[in-house]
Amino acid sequence: MSIWWSLHLRREAASVPLARRLLIGTMETAGVDPDISYDLSVALSEACANAVEHGGAAASDGGPEAYRVTAYLDGEMCRIEVSDSGTGVFLTQGPRPARADAEHGRGLCLIRELADHVHIGAKPGRAGTVVSFDKILKWRKDPSLLTA
């Protein structure tokens, strides 16, 4: 089975749970194990929160800029990409560990713990950051998606 979708979201906090719910619904319908769905939804929430907070200045029309979330479920793998139009990140040594009581700075570390493979880099040829991560899927024994 192959499913993919892409969202163009405003850089607003309310967009984060929207992306998360769509991902959870997609994986539930496809029959993905709930523990895997949860891990990916937390990682997606962290990537979206980073895009909302650090993803760029206001658009030329005065409104907030947007960011894009794309999810691919293909065979045994799920890949998620979150891209924004901010100034980009430059991580030579990976994310710095945050203090346990810190309110910020744990997102990229969480994504690295919850996903199997993570890539964080600049958008080719233009400003912005792309956070992409993969996870091998496990399946429920009784998926709700029926084959015709």
C-alpha positions as CSV (number, residue, x, y, z in Angstrom):
1,M,0.0,0.0,0.0
2,S,1.2,3.5,-0.8
3,I,-0.4,6.7,0.6
4,W,1.0,10.2,0.5
5,W,-0.3,13.7,1.3
6,S,1.0,17.2,1.6
7,L,-0.2,20.1,3.6
8,H,0.6,23.8,3.2
9,L,0.1,25.2,6.6
10,R,0.2,28.7,8.1
11,R,3.0,29.3,10.7
12,E,0.5,29.3,13.6
13,A,0.4,27.1,16.6
14,A,-3.0,25.8,15.7
15,S,-1.6,24.1,12.6
16,V,0.5,21.6,14.6
17,P,-2.4,19.5,16.0
18,L,-4.1,19.6,12.6
19,A,-1.0,17.9,11.0
20,R,-0.7,15.5,13.8
21,R,-4.4,14.4,13.7
22,L,-4.2,13.9,9.9
23,L,-1.1,11.7,10.3
24,I,-2.7,9.6,13.1
25,G,-5.9,9.2,11.1
26,T,-4.0,8.1,8.0
27,M,-1.9,5.5,9.9
28,E,-4.9,4.2,11.8
29,T,-6.8,3.7,8.6
30,A,-3.9,2.0,7.0
31,G,-3.5,-0.4,10.0
32,V,-0.2,0.9,11.4
33,D,0.6,-0.2,15.0
34,P,-0.6,2.4,17.5
35,D,2.8,2.7,19.2
36,I,4.5,3.5,15.8
37,S,1.7,6.0,15.0
38,Y,2.3,7.7,18.4
39,D,6.0,7.9,17.9
40,L,5.7,9.4,14.5
41,S,3.0,11.8,15.6
42,V,5.1,13.2,18.4
43,A,8.1,13.6,16.1
44,L,5.8,15.4,13.6
45,S,4.5,17.7,16.3
46,E,8.1,18.6,17.3
47,A,9.1,19.3,13.6
48,C,6.0,21.4,13.0
49,A,6.5,23.3,16.3
50,N,10.1,24.1,15.1
51,A,8.8,25.3,11.8
52,V,6.2,27.5,13.5
53,E,8.7,29.0,15.9
54,H,11.8,29.3,13.7
55,G,10.5,29.0,10.1
56,G,10.6,32.6,8.8
57,A,9.4,36.1,9.1
58,A,6.0,37.4,8.2
59,A,4.9,37.2,4.6
60,S,5.0,40.3,2.4
61,D,1.2,40.7,2.8
62,G,1.6,40.9,6.6
63,G,0.3,37.5,7.4
64,P,2.3,34.6,8.7
65,E,4.4,32.6,6.4
66,A,3.6,29.0,5.7
67,Y,5.4,25.7,6.0
68,R,4.8,22.3,4.3
69,V,4.3,18.9,5.7
70,T,4.5,15.8,3.5
71,A,3.9,12.3,4.6
72,Y,4.6,9.1,2.6
73,L,3.5,5.7,3.7
74,D,5.0,3.3,1.2
75,G,5.3,-0.4,1.9
76,E,7.0,-0.9,5.2
77,M,8.3,2.7,5.6
78,C,6.9,6.1,6.6
79,R,8.8,9.2,5.6
80,I,7.8,12.6,6.9
81,E,9.2,16.0,5.7
82,V,8.6,19.4,7.2
83,S,10.0,22.3,5.3
84,D,9.9,26.0,6.1
85,S,11.2,29.2,4.6
86,G,13.3,30.5,7.5
87,T,17.0,31.4,7.4
88,G,17.9,27.7,7.6
89,V,19.9,25.7,10.1
90,F,23.5,24.8,10.2
91,L,24.1,21.8,12.4
92,T,27.7,20.6,12.3
93,Q,27.6,18.6,15.5
94,G,24.0,17.8,15.8
95,P,21.5,19.4,18.1
96,R,22.8,20.5,21.5
97,P,21.3,18.5,24.4
98,A,18.8,20.6,26.4
99,R,18.7,20.7,30.2
100,A,16.0,18.4,31.6
101,D,14.1,21.4,33.0
102,A,14.4,23.5,29.8
103,E,11.2,24.6,28.1
104,H,12.8,24.6,24.6
105,G,15.5,22.8,22.8
106,R,14.4,19.2,23.1
107,G,12.5,18.8,19.8
108,L,15.3,17.7,17.5
109,C,16.6,15.3,20.1
110,L,13.1,13.8,20.5
111,I,12.8,13.4,16.7
112,R,16.1,11.6,16.6
113,E,15.0,9.2,19.4
114,L,11.6,8.4,17.9
115,A,12.6,7.9,14.2
116,D,14.9,5.4,12.6
117,H,16.6,7.9,10.3
118,V,16.7,11.7,10.5
119,H,18.0,14.3,8.1
120,I,18.1,18.1,8.9
121,G,19.3,20.4,6.3
122,A,18.8,23.5,4.2
123,K,16.4,23.6,1.2
124,P,18.4,23.3,-2.0
125,G,18.8,26.6,-3.8
126,R,16.7,28.7,-1.4
127,A,16.2,29.7,2.3
128,G,14.6,27.4,4.7
129,T,15.1,24.2,6.6
130,V,13.9,20.6,5.8
131,V,13.5,18.1,8.6
132,S,12.8,14.6,7.2
133,F,12.6,11.4,9.2
134,D,11.8,7.8,8.4
135,K,10.5,4.9,10.5
136,I,9.9,1.3,9.7
137,L,6.2,0.5,10.1
138,K,4.7,-2.3,12.1
139,W,1.1,-3.3,11.4
140,R,-2.0,-4.2,13.5
141,K,-3.3,-7.6,13.0
142,D,-6.7,-6.3,12.0
143,P,-6.4,-3.1,9.9
144,S,-9.6,-1.2,9.2
145,L,-8.7,-0.4,5.6
146,L,-10.5,-3.0,3.5
147,T,-9.2,-4.1,0.2
148,A,-11.6,-4.3,-2.7
